Amino acid sequence: MIKLFSVKDKAKKPANEGDAANKANKLSAAELRIQKDLVELSLPKNISIHFPEGKEKTQHFEITICPDEGIYKGGKFLFDFNIPSGYPHEAPKVVCKTKVFHPNLDLDGKICLNILREDWKPVLSISSVVYGLQFLFLDPNPEDPLNKEAAQLFQDNPRQFQTYVQRSIQSGCSINGHYFPPCPAR
């Protein structure tokens, strides 16, 4: 025999007692995927993650990269990640919050990284983006620049380029009329 009252009671429970369970069931595909990406994210010691709105707000976070080799060694660079509701079918929106003299970063923080634009695919993850950003500091690409002045100097006079980069990281300096504040990793 079916107990009708017990079925009605169970139907009422999710509305009040099971709110947390209901919310978990109502997560969007983007929220579920970003949670998976973050659980699987394994960052090296020179990269860290921060959730400025709290860890429960997983669709907005910051990544700090402190290169430990290459031209940008000793610097500290902050990237702001915003995950769109269409993620993973849409790429994360990433901006560099640190003003840096770099061929692939413009003065507004836009990033020239193909996987953030035309080469994004749903199989890519936050980890792919983080390692792509790290690679930009290890091997800047002057062939595909956003900052044409930085790219030209990098190609024409790599030693001068490196001097500017290190000076801007350690003490800040003006380059071609633009001030780059210091961003040491200490």
N, C-alpha and C positions, 0 to 999 in steps of 0.2 A: 504494500500500500504506500502511495506517495503522500508525504506529509506536506500539504500546501503551505502551511504557516512557516515551516522551516525554510522553504524555498523563498518565500517573501522576506524572511529575516535575512537570509544570505544576500538577497538582492539589495537590501538596505545597507548592509555592512560596508561595501566598497565606497559608498558615498561619504562615510565618516571615518570608520576605523581603518580602511585600506587606502587612504589618500596617498600615502607614500608609494604603495604598490601601483596605484593607478597612474601616478606621475611617471614612474619608471616605465610603465607600458606606453605612455604617450610621448616618449622622447622621439624627436624627429630623426630621420635617417642621418642628417648631418651631426646631430648630437651623439648618436650612437657611434658613428664612425670616428668622430674626434676623440671620444672616450677610448676607443680601441687604439687609435694612433698614439694617444698620450700614455696609455699603459705600456705599449710596446716601445716607446721612445727611450733609447739608451744614449745618454749624452756623455761625451768625454769630459774630463775635469775642467777644460777651458771653455765650456759652454754651459749656461744655466738657464732655467726657466722660472718665470715669476707670473703670478696671476694677480694683477692689480685690483681686480674686483672680487677676489676670493676664488678659492679652488673650485667652487661649484659653478662658476661662470667659465666653462671650458672653451667657449667660442671666442674669447679674447684673452690673449696672454702675450708676454714679452720674452724674447730670447736674447741673452747677452752672449756675445762671442768675444773671447779674448785670444786672438791668434798667438800661438806659442812658437811660430816659425814664419819665415817670409818677410816681405817688405813691411807688413802691418803688425809685426811682432811687438808686443808691449802695449797695444791699443785695446780699448774696450768699446765695443760697438753694440748698441741697443736696437733691436728690431721689434716692431709692433705687429702682431698677427691678429687679424680679424677673420673669422671663419664664416663664410656666407651660408645662408640656409640651403643653398644648392650643393654644398660640399658632400661628397667628393667629386661630383660632376663639374663643379666650378672650383677653380684654384683658390687657395687662401689669399687674402689681401694682405700684403706685407709691405711695410714702410720702414726705412732706416731712420731712427730718431736721432742718430749721432751724425752731425755734419762732418763729412770726411772727403778728402781729396782722393777720388777713386774713379778710374775710367768707366766703371759699370754702375756707379751710383751718382745720381744728379744732386744738385744742391737742395732739392726739396725732399730727398730721401727715396725717390723712386729707384727701383732696382731693375737692372737689365739682366734677367735670369730667365732663360727660355721656358723652364718648367713652371714659371709663374704666369705665363701667357700662352703662347700658341702650342707649346709642347706639353701642357698639362694633360694628364690622363687620370681617370679615377683610381687606377692601381697605384699611383704615387701617394705618398703619405707626408705627414709633417716632418718625419725623419728625412725624407728625400729633400725637402726644402731646406732644412737646417744644414744638411751636408753640402747642398748647393751653395748656400750663403758662405759657409766656411771655406769652400773651394775658391770663391771669388777673392778672398783675402790671401789665399795661398798662391793663386795664379790669376791675377787680373787679366782681362781680355781686352786689349786696346783695339781689336778688330771689330768689335761690336759695342761701341761706347754710348753712354748716355751723357757723360761729361767729356766732350770732345777736346777741351783744353788739357785735361789730365791724360787722355789717351795719346794726344800728340806729343806731349812732353815725355810720357813713358816710352814712346817709340823713338823719339829723337835724342833724348838724353836721359837714359835710365838712372844714371847716378844722381843727377839733379832731382829727378822725380822722387827717388828714394830719400834724398836729403829733405825735400819738402814734406814728404809723408811723415818721417820721423820727427821733424821739428814740430809739425802740427800736432802729432800725438803727444809729445812730451811737454811742450810749453805753449802751443797754439801759435798760429801765424797767419798772415795774410798772403794769399796766393792769387795773383791776377785780380786784385780788388775784392776778393772774398775772404772774410775772416773765418778760420777754422779753429774753434776752441779746443783746448787740450782734452784728451780723452785717454789718459794713461790707465792701465789695468790695476794699478795699486789701489 
